[in-house]
Amino acid sequence: MVLFDKLKNERINVSENHGLTDRQKIILELMIEKPSIKKLGYKVKMHDKTGEIESLLYNQNDYMDIFKRDIQVAQREVVIVSPYLSLKRTKTFSEVFQALKKDINIIIITRPLNSYKTSEHNKIQRCIDMINSTNANIIFKACFHQKYTIIDCEVIWYGSMNFLGYGSSEESIMRLKSIDIATELLKESGIY
């Protein structure tokens, strides 16, 4: 059972080590209990390796700069699990992928063309073609709804955000660093 599934069904045991700090465990617990915690005005700050202060919780309006930066500084691998594709977001990230070093493994897991309405096939095929024009590899997987990105098997963006898809609704997303959780999510996705 994946850690996130466990956390939905039981309270986090703070003494249990999942590669998270105590603060991250508490925040994760709050997000699971109250997905709209940011709406309530809570803001959590943490320091990254550069000494900058960053939020742990983001929404559709404030995640993009840090998310792009995380991808741009990737050293080995970027895995984006996004069930849906849209032209605008796919174009944005295709440009980011083009700028990455060629030896960085980029994997996109998304739904196949036939899982969309026929009226959307041309638009989705254009998205697929854009991704294929980069050095990214696409894995098609039917019937899934998870949304996350893992960078270098450590940095995780997890939440309701369709990274390459639709973007008009209110979304929440959490950024954390955990090799254990990243590995577990990659195993679940079938990559490892």
Secondary structure, 3 states (H helix, E strand, C coil): CCHHHHHHHCCCCCCCCCCCCHHHHHHHHHHHHCCCHHHHCCCCEEECCCCCEEECEEECCCCHHHHHHHHHCCCCEEEEECCCCCHHHHHHHHHHHHHCCCCCEEEEEECCHHHCCHHHHHHHHHHHHHHHCCCEEEEECCCCCCCEEEECCCEEEEECCCCCCCCCCCCEEEEEECHHHHHHHHHHHCCC
